Amino acid sequence: MLYKNFCSAVVVLMAAGFIASCSVTTAPTDASSATTGQSTDASSDLTSSTTLGDDDEKAEEAVEEFVTANFSRLRADMSVGQGEYLTSLASLLAIEPGHRDSFYALTKNNFTDLFVSSQTTAAELVSHLKQEIAQAKI
């Protein structure tokens, strides 16, 4: 009998602990809505800062930032005239899809003009690249 009372007391205490640890949710969608809103806002901020539009200054900034962040990968892609980073750069530079093969060939064929030395900076690369694109009329 003592054992039965002890087990009953333990069960009651455990049940009370479980119930106490549960919280009442008064607005179950508020937390998920807030999280979704924050994710959407962050995604919009990212895409709006890298999407090319009418603002030439923002477009140039996006190109400079991309080249700076991916300089060594772009160098490798340009040396062979293909690659995902070179494709992304073509997109940022608003190279028309029909001219992209010419652009890729230009980067490969004019590699030494684009990378004048091993000390070429991202800004210099962008400048040289724009000159070559203008000359090639791409």
BELZI-V499192 format. One record per backbone hydrogen bond with DSSP energy under -1.0 kcal/mol. CO is the residue of the C=O (numbers start at 1). NH is the residue of the N-H. If there is no record, write none. Layout:
co=CO nh=NH
co=CO nh=NH
This chain:
co=1 nh=5
co=2 nh=6
co=3 nh=7
co=4 nh=8
co=5 nh=9
co=6 nh=10
co=7 nh=11
co=8 nh=12
co=9 nh=13
co=10 nh=14
co=11 nh=15
co=12 nh=16
co=13 nh=17
co=14 nh=18
co=15 nh=19
co=16 nh=20
co=17 nh=21
co=27 nh=30
co=29 nh=33
co=30 nh=34
co=31 nh=35
co=32 nh=36
co=33 nh=37
co=34 nh=38
co=35 nh=39
co=36 nh=40
co=37 nh=41
co=38 nh=42
co=39 nh=43
co=40 nh=44
co=41 nh=45
co=42 nh=46
co=43 nh=47
co=44 nh=48
co=45 nh=49
co=47 nh=51
co=54 nh=56
co=55 nh=59
co=56 nh=60
co=57 nh=61
co=58 nh=62
co=59 nh=63
co=60 nh=64
co=61 nh=65
co=62 nh=66
co=63 nh=67
co=64 nh=68
co=65 nh=69
co=66 nh=70
co=70 nh=74
co=71 nh=75
co=72 nh=76
co=73 nh=77
co=74 nh=78
co=75 nh=79
co=77 nh=81
co=77 nh=82
co=83 nh=87
co=84 nh=88
co=85 nh=89
co=86 nh=90
co=87 nh=91
co=88 nh=92
co=89 nh=93
co=90 nh=95
co=91 nh=94
co=96 nh=99
co=99 nh=103
co=100 nh=104
co=101 nh=105
co=102 nh=106
co=103 nh=107
co=104 nh=108
co=105 nh=109
co=106 nh=110
co=108 nh=111
co=110 nh=114
co=111 nh=115
co=117 nh=120
co=121 nh=125
co=122 nh=126
co=123 nh=127
co=124 nh=128
co=125 nh=129
co=126 nh=130
co=127 nh=131
co=128 nh=132
co=129 nh=133
co=130 nh=134
co=131 nh=135
co=132 nh=136
co=133 nh=138
